[in-house]
Structure formats: C-alpha cells, structure tokens
Amino acid sequence: MLWVKAFHIVFVVCWFAGLFYLPRLFVYHAMSEDQISKDRFVIMERKLFWGITTPSAIATVAFGAWLLIGNWGYFMAWWWMHVKLALVALLLVYHGYCWWYMKKLREDSSQKTHVFFRVFNELPVFLLIGIVILIVVKPIL
C-alpha cells in the first residue's frame, strides 16, 4: 500500500500544479488583446488541461479510491475523511469549471475579466490546505 500512497501523492502534486497554473494562464489570456497571443494561450491551456491536469486528476482519484477501499472500515469511521472527500468533490467541481472557462476563452465568449481569474486562481489553495490538514492531523472532535 505504500507504493499506492506514493503514487497518489505524486499525482495530487501534479494535479494541483495544473490547477494552480491553468487559471494563471486564464489571467493572461483574458488580458491579451491580439489574436496571436490568444491563440497561443488556447494551445497552452489545452495541453496543460488535457496533457497534465486531467490525467493527474484521474490518477489521483484512482489511487485515492484504491487506498480508501483498502482501509474502508478505518477511514469511513472518521468524520474528517467524509469532510476530506467533500473537499475533493469540490476540487473536481473546480476542475470542471476550469474546463468550462477554458472552453469559453477558446471561443472568445468569456465575460470574465483577468481580475476574476486572479481570484479564481486562489480557490484551490484553500481546498489544498483543508485536505492536507484533515489527512495529516486527523482531528478528533
């Protein structure tokens, strides 16, 4: 199970790297005014989303599920695991919004400003903090 845990952690790091960088690309994309720049960001966003971020999300969930199923009785007995899984679900929703905004920016139909994307870019940090604290500290009420 230590190998499974190691790969789970590796893919979590890769997933978050993508989730931190992709909205930053959205900031620059929303600020760009010329078509060459917009086309460049479309390519960068697509490659990051489909080449790194989404495969890492899938692997994270797969290895996490493997760990969870392997110790189901222990993990599901604790409230913090339920909260952690809810935060992961929110992270998957955030991932879906990244896809949505990427699509809107590609179509040049996004109504969001670079300021919105700067704030949007910070949201996964709060999810990461909550997830790490819950899984490492395992607080008891």
N, C-alpha and C positions, 0 to 999 in steps of 0.2 A: 503493500500500500504506500510505502514511502516514494516509490517511483511515480505512482499516480498523483500523489500530493505534489511532488516536484514539478511534474508537467502541468498540473493545474495552476500552480503559482506562476510558472513561465508564461502560460497563455493569458493569465489575468494581467500580468505586466504588459504583454503585447497588446491586449485589448484596450487597456487604459491608455497606452501610448497613442493608439489610434484615436481614441475618444478625446484625448487632450489636444491632439494636433489637427484633427479634421475640422472642428469648429473654428480653430485659428485660421485655417485656410478659408473658411466661410467669411471671416472678418475681412481678409484681404480681397477675396472675391467680390464682396459687397462694396468695397471701396474702389475697385478697379473701374476705369472708365473706357478703356479701349478694348476692342474685340480680341486682340491678340492675348492680352492678359486674361480676359475672361475665359477664352479657350484653353489657355494653359492651366488655369485653376480647375476647370472641368476635368481635364485629364488627371491632374494630381489628386483631386478629390476621389475620382472613380477608382484609381489604382490603390489609393490608401484604403478606401472603404471596402472594396471587393477583394483586394490582394492581401491585406493585413488585418484590418479591424474585424470584418465579419468572420473570416476563418478562425481568428483568435477567440471571438465570442462563442462560436460553435464548439471549439475545443475546450474552452473554459467551462461551458455548461456540461459538456460530455464528461470531462474528468471530474467536475464537481459532483455530478449525479452519481458517478462511479463511487466516489468517496462517501457520499451520503447514503447510498443503498448498502454499501459495505458495512456501515455502522448505524443503520436506521434507528434501532432501538435507543441508542445513546443520544444521537443528535436530535431526534424529534421529541425527546423528553424535555428539552430545554427551550424556554421562551426565546432566548437570544438567537437560536437557529431559525425560528419562524420569522423573526424580525430581519435577520440577515437575508433570508430567502426573499422576503418582501422587498428589501433594498435591491437585490439582484434583479428582481422583476422590474423595478423602476428603472434600473440601468438598461435593461432590454428595451423598455419603452423609449428611453433617451436615445438608444441606438437606432430605433425606428424613426424617431424624429430627425436624427442626423441624415438618414436616407431620404426622408421627405424634403428637408431643406436642401440637400444636395441636388435632388431632382428639380426643385423649384429654381435654384440658382442656375442649373444647366439650361433650363427652359427660359431663363431670364424673366421669370414671372414672380420672383420673390419680392414681397413687400417689406421684408425685414431689413433694418439698417445694420451697419457694422457695429453700432453700439449694442443692439440687441444680441448680436452674435458674440460680442465680448462678454456679456453677462451669461449667455447660454453656455459659453465655453467653460465657465467656472462651476457649473452644476455637478458634473461627475466627481469633483473634488470632495464635495460633501458626502456623496454616496460612498466614495472610497474610504473616507475617514470612519464613517459609521460601520461599514463592512469589516474593516481591519480591526477596529476596537472590539466589535462583537465576537469575532472569531479568535482573536488573540486573548482578550481579557476574560471572555465568557462570564460576564457579570451575573451575579446571583441576586435576586430580589428577596 
